[in-house]
């Protein structure tokens, strides 16, 4: 979910919140909740953005868990802070519907790796629905974001 807090003709700054939950059970699953800042630029129907997010993550390890490389302890669950940096683009198909591509670099602490950190590169492809609302008494349109 994004909420624009400042907009200029070619640039906007928004707060962003993301929540991830596992869709299927595998050996290792991750759940997280993040918040941060997103800066984007719109050029016609194309929007480019970058974001920086911070939050909490939980890793669940199936079965008997996963052993720590340095000892005989097995973890079935671990929690840590998570940092995420990303880039993305979207293309407006209609005034309320967009297709988007988003690539993130995710870093979190993990007790079951030799360097105590885990890196991931989640890739998202999807559709985005823009909630219509009134802006200065006028119905929302993508172009109205840049006519302050």
N, CA, C and O atoms as a GROMACS GRO file, in nm:
protein
  592
    1UNK      N    1   0.084  -0.116   0.000
    1UNK     CA    2   0.000   0.000   0.000
    1UNK      C    3   0.090   0.124   0.000
    1UNK      O    4   0.184   0.132   0.079
    2UNK      N    5   0.061   0.217  -0.087
    2UNK     CA    6   0.137   0.341  -0.097
    2UNK      C    7   0.044   0.459  -0.073
    2UNK      O    8  -0.072   0.458  -0.115
    3UNK      N    9   0.095   0.560  -0.004
    3UNK     CA   10   0.020   0.684   0.017
    3UNK      C   11   0.112   0.800  -0.017
    3UNK      O   12   0.215   0.818   0.047
    4UNK      N   13   0.075   0.879  -0.117
    4UNK     CA   14   0.157   0.992  -0.159
    4UNK      C   15   0.151   1.101  -0.053
    4UNK      O   16   0.043   1.140  -0.008
    5UNK      N   17   0.269   1.149  -0.011
    5UNK     CA   18   0.276   1.255   0.090
    5UNK      C   19   0.324   1.387   0.030
    5UNK      O   20   0.304   1.492   0.091
    6UNK      N   21   0.387   1.383  -0.087
    6UNK     CA   22   0.436   1.504  -0.152
    6UNK      C   23   0.443   1.476  -0.302
    6UNK      O   24   0.494   1.371  -0.344
    7UNK      N   25   0.393   1.568  -0.382
    7UNK     CA   26   0.398   1.548  -0.527
    7UNK      C   27   0.437   1.677  -0.597
    7UNK      O   28   0.391   1.785  -0.560
    8UNK      N   29   0.520   1.664  -0.698
    8UNK     CA   30   0.558   1.773  -0.788
    8UNK      C   31   0.520   1.728  -0.928
    8UNK      O   32   0.476   1.615  -0.945
    9UNK      N   33   0.537   1.812  -1.029
    9UNK     CA   34   0.497   1.772  -1.164
    9UNK      C   35   0.561   1.642  -1.214
    9UNK      O   36   0.495   1.567  -1.286
   10UNK      N   37   0.685   1.613  -1.179
   10UNK     CA   38   0.750   1.493  -1.233
   10UNK      C   39   0.792   1.393  -1.126
   10UNK      O   40   0.842   1.286  -1.159
   11UNK      N   41   0.772   1.425  -0.999
   11UNK     CA   42   0.825   1.342  -0.891
   11UNK      C   43   0.728   1.338  -0.774
   11UNK      O   44   0.665   1.439  -0.743
   12UNK      N   45   0.715   1.223  -0.710
   12UNK     CA   46   0.633   1.216  -0.589
   12UNK      C   47   0.703   1.130  -0.485
   12UNK      O   48   0.781   1.040  -0.518
   13UNK      N   49   0.674   1.159  -0.360
   13UNK     CA   50   0.727   1.084  -0.246
   13UNK      C   51   0.608   1.023  -0.175
   13UNK      O   52   0.509   1.090  -0.149
   14UNK      N   53   0.620   0.894  -0.143
   14UNK     CA   54   0.510   0.824  -0.078
   14UNK      C   55   0.562   0.739   0.037
   14UNK      O   56   0.678   0.698   0.038
   15UNK      N   57   0.474   0.714   0.134
   15UNK     CA   58   0.504   0.612   0.234
   15UNK      C   59   0.456   0.480   0.176
   15UNK      O   60   0.359   0.476   0.100
   16UNK      N   61   0.524   0.373   0.211
   16UNK     CA   62   0.491   0.242   0.155
   16UNK      C   63   0.488   0.140   0.268
   16UNK      O   64   0.572   0.142   0.358
   17UNK      N   65   0.391   0.050   0.263
   17UNK     CA   66   0.382  -0.060   0.358
   17UNK      C   67   0.366  -0.190   0.279
   17UNK      O   68   0.291  -0.195   0.181
   18UNK      N   69   0.436  -0.294   0.322
   18UNK     CA   70   0.428  -0.425   0.257
   18UNK      C   71   0.418  -0.533   0.362
   18UNK      O   72   0.483  -0.526   0.467
   19UNK      N   73   0.338  -0.633   0.334
   19UNK     CA   74   0.328  -0.751   0.420
   19UNK      C   75   0.339  -0.872   0.329
   19UNK      O   76   0.272  -0.879   0.226
   20UNK      N   77   0.424  -0.968   0.367
   20UNK     CA   78   0.443  -1.090   0.289
   20UNK      C   79   0.410  -1.209   0.376
   20UNK      O   80   0.455  -1.218   0.491
   21UNK      N   81   0.333  -1.302   0.322
   21UNK     CA   82   0.301  -1.426   0.390
   21UNK      C   83   0.328  -1.542   0.294
   21UNK      O   84   0.307  -1.527   0.173
   22UNK      N   85   0.373  -1.657   0.345
   22UNK     CA   86   0.401  -1.770   0.256
   22UNK      C   87   0.272  -1.825   0.195
   22UNK      O   88   0.169  -1.832   0.261
   23UNK      N   89   0.280  -1.863   0.067
   23UNK     CA   90   0.165  -1.917  -0.004
   23UNK      C   91   0.161  -2.070  -0.001
   23UNK      O   92   0.054  -2.129  -0.013
   24UNK      N   93   0.277  -2.134   0.015
   24UNK     CA   94   0.281  -2.279   0.022
   24UNK      C   95   0.388  -2.320   0.123
   24UNK      O   96   0.481  -2.245   0.151
   25UNK      N   97   0.374  -2.438   0.176
   25UNK     CA   98   0.471  -2.487   0.274
   25UNK      C   99   0.590  -2.546   0.201
   25UNK      O  100   0.576  -2.634   0.116
   26UNK      N  101   0.708  -2.497   0.235
   26UNK     CA  102   0.831  -2.553   0.181
   26UNK      C  103   0.926  -2.570   0.298
   26UNK      O  104   0.887  -2.554   0.414
   27UNK      N  105   1.050  -2.602   0.270
   27UNK     CA  106   1.146  -2.626   0.377
   27UNK      C  107   1.169  -2.502   0.461
   27UNK      O  108   1.180  -2.510   0.584
   28UNK      N  109   1.176  -2.385   0.396
   28UNK     CA  110   1.194  -2.258   0.468
   28UNK      C  111   1.092  -2.160   0.414
   28UNK      O  112   1.082  -2.140   0.293
   29UNK      N  113   1.014  -2.098   0.504
   29UNK     CA  114   0.917  -1.996   0.463
   29UNK      C  115   0.946  -1.867   0.539
   29UNK      O  116   0.998  -1.869   0.650
   30UNK      N  117   0.912  -1.756   0.476
   30UNK     CA  118   0.936  -1.625   0.536
   30UNK      C  119   0.807  -1.544   0.540
   30UNK      O  120   0.731  -1.543   0.442
   31UNK      N  121   0.783  -1.478   0.651
   31UNK     CA  122   0.675  -1.381   0.665
   31UNK      C  123   0.740  -1.250   0.706
   31UNK      O  124   0.835  -1.252   0.784
   32UNK      N  125   0.691  -1.136   0.655
   32UNK     CA  126   0.748  -1.009   0.698
   32UNK      C  127   0.648  -0.897   0.688
   32UNK      O  128   0.547  -0.907   0.617
   33UNK      N  129   0.676  -0.789   0.759
   33UNK     CA  130   0.600  -0.665   0.753
   33UNK      C  131   0.700  -0.551   0.747
   33UNK      O  132   0.790  -0.542   0.831
   34UNK      N  133   0.687  -0.464   0.647
   34UNK     CA  134   0.785  -0.357   0.625
   34UNK      C  135   0.715  -0.224   0.601
   34UNK      O  136   0.599  -0.220   0.558
   35UNK      N  137   0.786  -0.117   0.628
   35UNK     CA  138   0.739   0.016   0.598
   35UNK      C  139   0.857   0.101   0.554
   35UNK      O  140   0.971   0.073   0.591
   36UNK      N  141   0.831   0.204   0.475
   36UNK     CA  142   0.941   0.289   0.431
   36UNK      C  143   0.897   0.398   0.337
   36UNK      O  144   0.781   0.441   0.338
   37UNK      N  145   0.991   0.442   0.256
   37UNK     CA  146   0.970   0.555   0.165
   37UNK      C  147   0.990   0.510   0.021
   37UNK      O  148   1.078   0.430  -0.011
   38UNK      N  149   0.905   0.564  -0.064
   38UNK     CA  150   0.913   0.535  -0.207
   38UNK      C  151   0.917   0.668  -0.282
   38UNK      O  152   0.839   0.759  -0.253
   39UNK      N  153   1.007   0.680  -0.378
   39UNK     CA  154   1.016   0.797  -0.464
   39UNK      C  155   0.989   0.750  -0.606
   39UNK      O  156   1.052   0.656  -0.654
   40UNK      N  157   0.895   0.816  -0.672
   40UNK     CA  158   0.866   0.774  -0.810
   40UNK      C  159   0.854   0.892  -0.904
   40UNK      O  160   0.835   1.007  -0.864
   41UNK      N  161   0.866   0.858  -1.032
   41UNK     CA  162   0.858   0.956  -1.140
   41UNK      C  163   0.762   0.901  -1.244
   41UNK      O  164   0.773   0.786  -1.287
   42UNK      N  165   0.667   0.985  -1.285
   42UNK     CA  166   0.570   0.945  -1.386
   42UNK      C  167   0.598   1.018  -1.515
   42UNK      O  168   0.619   1.140  -1.516
   43UNK      N  169   0.599   0.944  -1.626
   43UNK     CA  170   0.614   1.000  -1.759
   43UNK      C  171   0.505   0.939  -1.846
   43UNK      O  172   0.523   0.830  -1.900
   44UNK      N  173   0.394   1.009  -1.858
   44UNK     CA  174   0.279   0.953  -1.930
   44UNK      C  175   0.224   0.834  -1.853
   44UNK      O  176   0.202   0.844  -1.732
   45UNK      N  177   0.201   0.722  -1.920
   45UNK     CA  178   0.147   0.605  -1.851
   45UNK      C  179   0.253   0.523  -1.777
   45UNK      O  180   0.219   0.426  -1.708
   46UNK      N  181   0.380   0.559  -1.790
   46UNK     CA  182   0.490   0.481  -1.730
   46UNK      C  183   0.536   0.548  -1.601
   46UNK      O  184   0.562   0.668  -1.598
   47UNK      N  185   0.547   0.469  -1.495
   47UNK     CA  186   0.595   0.517  -1.366
   47UNK      C  187   0.717   0.434  -1.325
   47UNK      O  188   0.712   0.311  -1.328
   48UNK      N  189   0.826   0.501  -1.288
   48UNK     CA  190   0.947   0.436  -1.237
   48UNK      C  191   0.961   0.472  -1.091
   48UNK      O  192   0.932   0.586  -1.053
   49UNK      N  193   1.007   0.377  -1.007
   49UNK     CA  194   1.023   0.408  -0.865
   49UNK      C  195   1.140   0.333  -0.802
   49UNK      O  196   1.190   0.233  -0.854
   50UNK      N  197   1.180   0.388  -0.688
   50UNK     CA  198   1.278   0.324  -0.601
   50UNK      C  199   1.226   0.333  -0.460
   50UNK      O  200   1.159   0.431  -0.424
   51UNK      N  201   1.255   0.232  -0.378
   51UNK     CA  202   1.207   0.236  -0.240
   51UNK      C  203   1.309   0.180  -0.143
   51UNK      O  204   1.395   0.099  -0.179
   52UNK      N  205   1.298   0.224  -0.018
   52UNK     CA  206   1.381   0.177   0.092
   52UNK      C  207   1.284   0.141   0.204
   52UNK      O  208   1.205   0.225   0.248
   53UNK      N  209   1.290   0.015   0.250
   53UNK     CA  210   1.196  -0.034   0.350
   53UNK      C  211   1.270  -0.100   0.467
   53UNK      O  212   1.380  -0.152   0.450
   54UNK      N  213   1.208  -0.096   0.583
   54UNK     CA  214   1.262  -0.160   0.704
   54UNK      C  215   1.146  -0.226   0.777
   54UNK      O  216   1.035  -0.174   0.777
   55UNK      N  217   1.173  -0.340   0.840
   55UNK     CA  218   1.067  -0.406   0.916
   55UNK      C  219   1.116  -0.528   0.991
   55UNK      O  220   1.235  -0.540   1.023
   56UNK      N  221   1.023  -0.619   1.018
   56UNK     CA  222   1.051  -0.742   1.092
   56UNK      C  223   1.015  -0.862   1.004
   56UNK      O  224   0.920  -0.858   0.926
   57UNK      N  225   1.096  -0.968   1.018
   57UNK     CA  226   1.073  -1.090   0.940
   57UNK      C  227   1.076  -1.210   1.034
   57UNK      O  228   1.141  -1.208   1.138
   58UNK      N  229   1.004  -1.313   0.995
   58UNK     CA  230   1.007  -1.440   1.067
   58UNK      C  231   1.032  -1.552   0.966
   58UNK      O  232   0.963  -1.562   0.865
   59UNK      N  233   1.130  -1.635   0.995
   59UNK     CA  234   1.161  -1.751   0.913
   59UNK      C  235   1.114  -1.875   0.988
   59UNK      O  236   1.142  -1.891   1.107
   60UNK      N  237   1.042  -1.963   0.919
   60UNK     CA  238   0.999  -2.091   0.976
   60UNK      C  239   1.068  -2.203   0.899
   60UNK      O  240   1.067  -2.204   0.776
   61UNK      N  241   1.126  -2.296   0.972
   61UNK     CA  242   1.201  -2.407   0.914
   61UNK      C  243   1.122  -2.536   0.939
   61UNK      O  244   1.091  -2.568   1.054
   62UNK      N  245   1.090  -2.608   0.834
   62UNK     CA  246   1.001  -2.725   0.841
   62UNK      C  247   1.066  -2.842   0.915
   62UNK      O  248   1.188  -2.848   0.932
   63UNK      N  249   0.980  -2.935   0.957
   63UNK     CA  250   1.025  -3.061   1.017
   63UNK      C  251   1.099  -3.040   1.148
   63UNK      O  252   1.050  -2.972   1.238
   64UNK      N  253   1.217  -3.099   1.157
   64UNK     CA  254   1.299  -3.090   1.278
   64UNK      C  255   1.379  -2.961   1.284
   64UNK      O  256   1.457  -2.941   1.377
   65UNK      N  257   1.360  -2.872   1.189
   65UNK     CA  258   1.432  -2.746   1.186
   65UNK      C  259   1.561  -2.757   1.108
   65UNK      O  260   1.586  -2.858   1.041
   66UNK      N  261   1.642  -2.654   1.117
   66UNK     CA  262   1.771  -2.650   1.048
   66UNK      C  263   1.878  -2.626   1.153
   66UNK      O  264   1.864  -2.541   1.240
   67UNK      N  265   1.987  -2.704   1.143
   67UNK     CA  266   2.096  -2.695   1.240
   67UNK      C  267   2.185  -2.575   1.213
   67UNK      O  268   2.206  -2.535   1.099
   68UNK      N  269   2.239  -2.520   1.321
   68UNK     CA  270   2.334  -2.411   1.314
   68UNK      C  271   2.468  -2.468   1.267
   68UNK      O  272   2.509  -2.573   1.317
   69UNK      N  273   2.538  -2.402   1.173
   69UNK     CA  274   2.665  -2.456   1.122
   69UNK      C  275   2.771  -2.478   1.231
   69UNK      O  276   2.854  -2.567   1.217
   70UNK      N  277   2.770  -2.399   1.339
   70UNK     CA  278   2.874  -2.408   1.441
   70UNK      C  279   2.842  -2.504   1.555
   70UNK      O  280   2.924  -2.520   1.645
   71UNK      N  281   2.726  -2.568   1.557
   71UNK     CA  282   2.693  -2.651   1.673
   71UNK      C  283   2.582  -2.750   1.646
   71UNK      O  284   2.550  -2.782   1.532
   72UNK      N  285   2.524  -2.797   1.754
   72UNK     CA  286   2.422  -2.901   1.745
   72UNK      C  287   2.281  -2.848   1.772
   72UNK      O  288   2.190  -2.927   1.796
   73UNK      N  289   2.262  -2.718   1.769
   73UNK     CA  290   2.131  -2.657   1.792
   73UNK      C  291   2.055  -2.653   1.660
   73UNK      O  292   2.112  -2.620   1.556
   74UNK      N  293   1.926  -2.685   1.665
   74UNK     CA  294   1.841  -2.679   1.546
   74UNK      C  295   1.732  -2.575   1.569
   74UNK      O  296   1.665  -2.576   1.672
   75UNK      N  297   1.715  -2.485   1.473
   75UNK     CA  298   1.612  -2.382   1.481
   75UNK      C  299   1.490  -2.425   1.401
   75UNK      O  300   1.502  -2.476   1.290
   76UNK      N  301   1.372  -2.404   1.460
   76UNK     CA  302   1.248  -2.425   1.387
   76UNK      C  303   1.187  -2.290   1.346
   76UNK      O  304   1.099  -2.285   1.260
   77UNK      N  305   1.236  -2.182   1.409
   77UNK     CA  306   1.186  -2.049   1.379
   77UNK      C  307   1.289  -1.945   1.421
   77UNK      O  308   1.359  -1.964   1.521
   78UNK      N  309   1.301  -1.836   1.346
   78UNK     CA  310   1.386  -1.725   1.386
   78UNK      C  311   1.320  -1.594   1.340
   78UNK      O  312   1.247  -1.591   1.241
   79UNK      N  313   1.348  -1.487   1.414
   79UNK     CA  314   1.296  -1.354   1.382
   79UNK      C  315   1.412  -1.256   1.373
   79UNK      O  316   1.512  -1.271   1.442
   80UNK      N  317   1.397  -1.155   1.288
   80UNK     CA  318   1.504  -1.056   1.276
   80UNK      C  319   1.451  -0.929   1.210
   80UNK      O  320   1.339  -0.925   1.158
   81UNK      N  321   1.535  -0.825   1.214
   81UNK     CA  322   1.509  -0.704   1.137
   81UNK      C  323   1.534  -0.737   0.989
   81UNK      O  324   1.614  -0.825   0.957
   82UNK      N  325   1.467  -0.665   0.903
   82UNK     CA  326   1.485  -0.686   0.759
   82UNK      C  327   1.498  -0.550   0.691
   82UNK      O  328   1.426  -0.455   0.723
   83UNK      N  329   1.592  -0.542   0.597
   83UNK     CA  330   1.614  -0.422   0.517
   83UNK      C  331   1.585  -0.459   0.372
   83UNK      O  332   1.625  -0.566   0.326
   84UNK      N  333   1.516  -0.370   0.301
   84UNK     CA  334   1.482  -0.400   0.163
   84UNK      C  335   1.501  -0.273   0.078
   84UNK      O  336   1.456  -0.165   0.115
   85UNK      N  337   1.567  -0.290  -0.036
   85UNK     CA  338   1.590  -0.181  -0.132
   85UNK      C  339   1.538  -0.229  -0.266
   85UNK      O  340   1.562  -0.344  -0.304
   86UNK      N  341   1.466  -0.144  -0.339
   86UNK     CA  342   1.409  -0.194  -0.462
   86UNK      C  343   1.389  -0.090  -0.570
   86UNK      O  344   1.397   0.031  -0.547
   87UNK      N  345   1.363  -0.141  -0.690
   87UNK     CA  346   1.332  -0.062  -0.809
   87UNK      C  347   1.214  -0.125  -0.879
   87UNK      O  348   1.195  -0.247  -0.872
   88UNK      N  349   1.134  -0.043  -0.944
   88UNK     CA  350   1.020  -0.100  -1.015
   88UNK      C  351   0.968  -0.007  -1.122
   88UNK      O  352   1.011   0.108  -1.134
   89UNK      N  353   0.875  -0.058  -1.199
   89UNK     CA  354   0.807   0.020  -1.302
   89UNK      C  355   0.664  -0.029  -1.316
   89UNK      O  356   0.636  -0.147  -1.296
   90UNK      N  357   0.576   0.061  -1.352
   90UNK     CA  358   0.438   0.023  -1.381
   90UNK      C  359   0.391   0.097  -1.505
   90UNK      O  360   0.442   0.204  -1.539
   91UNK      N  361   0.294   0.038  -1.571
   91UNK     CA  362   0.236   0.098  -1.691
   91UNK      C  363   0.085   0.100  -1.671
   91UNK      O  364   0.024  -0.003  -1.647
   92UNK      N  365   0.026   0.220  -1.680
   92UNK     CA  366  -0.118   0.235  -1.664
   92UNK      C  367  -0.190   0.175  -1.785
   92UNK      O  368  -0.162   0.212  -1.899
   93UNK      N  369  -0.281   0.082  -1.759
   93UNK     CA  370  -0.363   0.024  -1.865
   93UNK      C  371  -0.494   0.100  -1.879
   93UNK      O  372  -0.544   0.120  -1.990
   94UNK      N  373  -0.548   0.144  -1.765
   94UNK     CA  374  -0.668   0.227  -1.758
   94UNK      C  375  -0.643   0.329  -1.647
   94UNK      O  376  -0.540   0.323  -1.581
   95UNK      N  377  -0.735   0.424  -1.625
   95UNK     CA  378  -0.714   0.519  -1.515
   95UNK      C  379  -0.705   0.453  -1.377
   95UNK      O  380  -0.650   0.514  -1.285
   96UNK      N  381  -0.757   0.332  -1.361
   96UNK     CA  382  -0.752   0.268  -1.228
   96UNK      C  383  -0.675   0.137  -1.225
   96UNK      O  384  -0.665   0.076  -1.118
   97UNK      N  385  -0.619   0.090  -1.337
   97UNK     CA  386  -0.552  -0.039  -1.342
   97UNK      C  387  -0.414  -0.027  -1.407
   97UNK      O  388  -0.400   0.034  -1.513
   98UNK      N  389  -0.313  -0.087  -1.342
   98UNK     CA  390  -0.176  -0.086  -1.395
   98UNK      C  391  -0.117  -0.225  -1.390
   98UNK      O  392  -0.157  -0.308  -1.307
   99UNK      N  393  -0.022  -0.252  -1.477
   99UNK     CA  394   0.060  -0.372  -1.469
   99UNK      C  395   0.195  -0.327  -1.415
   99UNK      O  396   0.244  -0.220  -1.452
  100UNK      N  397   0.257  -0.407  -1.326
  100UNK     CA  398   0.384  -0.362  -1.269
  100UNK      C  399   0.485  -0.474  -1.256
  100UNK      O  400   0.452  -0.592  -1.255
  101UNK      N  401   0.612  -0.431  -1.246
  101UNK     CA  402   0.728  -0.517  -1.226
  101UNK      C  403   0.808  -0.455  -1.112
  101UNK      O  404   0.831  -0.334  -1.111
  102UNK      N  405   0.849  -0.537  -1.016
  102UNK     CA  406   0.918  -0.485  -0.898
  102UNK      C  407   1.029  -0.583  -0.859
  102UNK      O  408   1.003  -0.702  -0.843
  103UNK      N  409   1.153  -0.534  -0.842
  103UNK     CA  410   1.266  -0.616  -0.799
  103UNK      C  411   1.320  -0.558  -0.670
  103UNK      O  412   1.346  -0.438  -0.661
  104UNK      N  413   1.338  -0.642  -0.568
  104UNK     CA  414   1.387  -0.598  -0.438
  104UNK      C  415   1.514  -0.674  -0.401
  104UNK      O  416   1.534  -0.787  -0.444
  105UNK      N  417   1.598  -0.610  -0.321
  105UNK     CA  418   1.711  -0.676  -0.257
  105UNK      C  419   1.680  -0.676  -0.108
  105UNK      O  420   1.662  -0.571  -0.047
  106UNK      N  421   1.673  -0.794  -0.052
  106UNK     CA  422   1.630  -0.812   0.087
  106UNK      C  423   1.744  -0.869   0.169
  106UNK      O  424   1.810  -0.964   0.126
  107UNK      N  425   1.770  -0.811   0.287
  107UNK     CA  426   1.876  -0.860   0.376
  107UNK      C  427   1.818  -0.877   0.515
  107UNK      O  428   1.758  -0.784   0.570
  108UNK      N  429   1.837  -0.997   0.572
  108UNK     CA  430   1.792  -1.022   0.708
  108UNK      C  431   1.891  -1.112   0.780
  108UNK      O  432   1.970  -1.182   0.717
  109UNK      N  433   1.886  -1.109   0.912
  109UNK     CA  434   1.974  -1.194   0.992
  109UNK      C  435   1.916  -1.334   0.998
  109UNK      O  436   1.794  -1.352   1.004
  110UNK      N  437   2.004  -1.434   0.998
  110UNK     CA  438   1.961  -1.573   1.006
  110UNK      C  439   2.063  -1.653   1.086
  110UNK      O  440   2.181  -1.654   1.052
  111UNK      N  441   2.020  -1.721   1.192
  111UNK     CA  442   2.115  -1.798   1.273
  111UNK      C  443   2.162  -1.927   1.205
  111UNK      O  444   2.254  -1.991   1.256
  112UNK      N  445   2.103  -1.966   1.094
  112UNK     CA  446   2.136  -2.095   1.032
  112UNK      C  447   2.229  -2.082   0.911
  112UNK      O  448   2.252  -2.180   0.840
  113UNK      N  449   2.284  -1.964   0.887
  113UNK     CA  450   2.382  -1.948   0.780
  113UNK      C  451   2.518  -1.921   0.842
  113UNK      O  452   2.528  -1.872   0.954
  114UNK      N  453   2.623  -1.952   0.769
  114UNK     CA  454   2.758  -1.936   0.824
  114UNK      C  455   2.794  -1.790   0.848
  114UNK      O  456   2.871  -1.761   0.940
  115UNK      N  457   2.742  -1.696   0.768
  115UNK     CA  458   2.774  -1.554   0.789
  115UNK      C  459   2.665  -1.482   0.870
  115UNK      O  460   2.673  -1.360   0.888
  116UNK      N  461   2.565  -1.554   0.918
  116UNK     CA  462   2.457  -1.504   1.003
  116UNK      C  463   2.361  -1.407   0.931
  116UNK      O  464   2.286  -1.336   0.997
  117UNK      N  465   2.364  -1.404   0.797
  117UNK     CA  466   2.275  -1.319   0.719
  117UNK      C  467   2.219  -1.397   0.602
  117UNK      O  468   2.280  -1.493   0.555
  118UNK      N  469   2.104  -1.356   0.555
  118UNK     CA  470   2.044  -1.414   0.435
  118UNK      C  471   2.009  -1.302   0.339
  118UNK      O  472   1.961  -1.196   0.381
  119UNK      N  473   2.035  -1.323   0.212
  119UNK     CA  474   2.000  -1.228   0.107
  119UNK      C  475   1.898  -1.293   0.015
  119UNK      O  476   1.906  -1.413  -0.013
  120UNK      N  477   1.804  -1.213  -0.034
  120UNK     CA  478   1.706  -1.263  -0.129
  120UNK      C  479   1.681  -1.155  -0.232
  120UNK      O  480   1.698  -1.036  -0.205
  121UNK      N  481   1.639  -1.196  -0.351
  121UNK     CA  482   1.605  -1.104  -0.460
  121UNK      C  483   1.463  -1.133  -0.508
  121UNK      O  484   1.445  -1.189  -0.616
  122UNK      N  485   1.361  -1.097  -0.428
  122UNK     CA  486   1.224  -1.123  -0.473
  122UNK      C  487   1.186  -1.038  -0.594
  122UNK      O  488   1.220  -0.920  -0.602
  123UNK      N  489   1.117  -1.100  -0.687
  123UNK     CA  490   1.070  -1.036  -0.810
  123UNK      C  491   0.918  -1.046  -0.810
  123UNK      O  492   0.862  -1.153  -0.786
  124UNK      N  493   0.852  -0.935  -0.837
  124UNK     CA  494   0.706  -0.934  -0.839
  124UNK      C  495   0.657  -0.884  -0.973
  124UNK      O  496   0.704  -0.783  -1.024
  125UNK      N  497   0.563  -0.955  -1.031
  125UNK     CA  498   0.489  -0.912  -1.150
  125UNK      C  499   0.343  -0.913  -1.111
  125UNK      O  500   0.297  -1.009  -1.049
  126UNK      N  501   0.269  -0.810  -1.144
  126UNK     CA  502   0.130  -0.811  -1.103
  126UNK      C  503   0.047  -0.700  -1.161
  126UNK      O  504   0.092  -0.623  -1.246
  127UNK      N  505  -0.076  -0.693  -1.112
  127UNK     CA  506  -0.170  -0.588  -1.148
  127UNK      C  507  -0.194  -0.503  -1.024
  127UNK      O  508  -0.198  -0.554  -0.912
  128UNK      N  509  -0.210  -0.374  -1.045
  128UNK     CA  510  -0.233  -0.282  -0.935
  128UNK      C  511  -0.362  -0.205  -0.962
  128UNK      O  512  -0.382  -0.154  -1.073
  129UNK      N  513  -0.447  -0.196  -0.861
  129UNK     CA  514  -0.572  -0.120  -0.871
  129UNK      C  515  -0.555   0.009  -0.792
  129UNK      O  516  -0.520   0.005  -0.674
  130UNK      N  517  -0.580   0.123  -0.855
  130UNK     CA  518  -0.571   0.254  -0.790
  130UNK      C  519  -0.708   0.290  -0.736
  130UNK      O  520  -0.805   0.299  -0.812
  131UNK      N  521  -0.717   0.310  -0.606
  131UNK     CA  522  -0.845   0.346  -0.546
  131UNK      C  523  -0.884   0.488  -0.589
  131UNK      O  524  -0.807   0.582  -0.570
  132UNK      N  525  -1.003   0.503  -0.647
  132UNK     CA  526  -1.047   0.638  -0.684
  132UNK      C  527  -1.083   0.716  -0.558
  132UNK      O  528  -1.143   0.662  -0.465
  133UNK      N  529  -1.047   0.843  -0.555
  133UNK     CA  530  -1.081   0.930  -0.444
  133UNK      C  531  -1.091   1.072  -0.496
  133UNK      O  532  -1.054   1.101  -0.610
  134UNK      N  533  -1.142   1.160  -0.414
  134UNK     CA  534  -1.154   1.299  -0.453
  134UNK      C  535  -1.027   1.374  -0.414
  134UNK      O  536  -0.977   1.360  -0.303
  135UNK      N  537  -0.977   1.453  -0.506
  135UNK     CA  538  -0.860   1.535  -0.480
  135UNK      C  539  -0.899   1.679  -0.509
  135UNK      O  540  -0.929   1.713  -0.623
  136UNK      N  541  -0.898   1.762  -0.408
  136UNK     CA  542  -0.938   1.902  -0.420
  136UNK      C  543  -1.078   1.914  -0.481
  136UNK      O  544  -1.104   2.005  -0.559
  137UNK      N  545  -1.168   1.820  -0.445
  137UNK     CA  546  -1.306   1.825  -0.493
  137UNK      C  547  -1.328   1.770  -0.631
  137UNK      O  548  -1.440   1.776  -0.682
  138UNK      N  549  -1.224   1.714  -0.695
  138UNK     CA  550  -1.237   1.658  -0.830
  138UNK      C  551  -1.208   1.509  -0.827
  138UNK      O  552  -1.126   1.464  -0.747
  139UNK      N  553  -1.275   1.430  -0.913
  139UNK     CA  554  -1.247   1.286  -0.917
  139UNK      C  555  -1.102   1.259  -0.952
  139UNK      O  556  -1.039   1.335  -1.025
  140UNK      N  557  -1.049   1.150  -0.900
  140UNK     CA  558  -0.911   1.109  -0.923
  140UNK      C  559  -0.888   1.073  -1.069
  140UNK      O  560  -0.973   1.012  -1.134
  141UNK      N  561  -0.772   1.113  -1.120
  141UNK     CA  562  -0.721   1.063  -1.248
  141UNK      C  563  -0.570   1.058  -1.234
  141UNK      O  564  -0.514   1.139  -1.160
  142UNK      N  565  -0.501   0.966  -1.304
  142UNK     CA  566  -0.355   0.958  -1.291
  142UNK      C  567  -0.285   1.090  -1.318
  142UNK      O  568  -0.183   1.120  -1.256
  143UNK      N  569  -0.338   1.171  -1.412
  143UNK     CA  570  -0.275   1.297  -1.444
  143UNK      C  571  -0.292   1.400  -1.333
  143UNK      O  572  -0.213   1.494  -1.323
  144UNK      N  573  -0.395   1.384  -1.248
  144UNK     CA  574  -0.418   1.482  -1.141
  144UNK      C  575  -0.311   1.476  -1.035
  144UNK      O  576  -0.298   1.570  -0.956
  145UNK      N  577  -0.232   1.368  -1.029
  145UNK     CA  578  -0.123   1.358  -0.931
  145UNK      C  579  -0.018   1.466  -0.954
  145UNK      O  580   0.055   1.502  -0.862
  146UNK      N  581  -0.011   1.517  -1.075
  146UNK     CA  582   0.094   1.612  -1.108
  146UNK      C  583   0.041   1.750  -1.138
  146UNK      O  584   0.111   1.831  -1.200
  147UNK      N  585  -0.082   1.781  -1.094
  147UNK     CA  586  -0.138   1.912  -1.120
  147UNK      C  587  -0.176   1.979  -0.988
  147UNK      O  588  -0.292   2.015  -0.967
  148UNK      N  589  -0.078   1.994  -0.901
  148UNK     CA  590  -0.105   2.056  -0.770
  148UNK      C  591  -0.107   2.206  -0.779
  148UNK      O  592  -0.128   2.274  -0.678
   0.00000   0.00000   0.00000
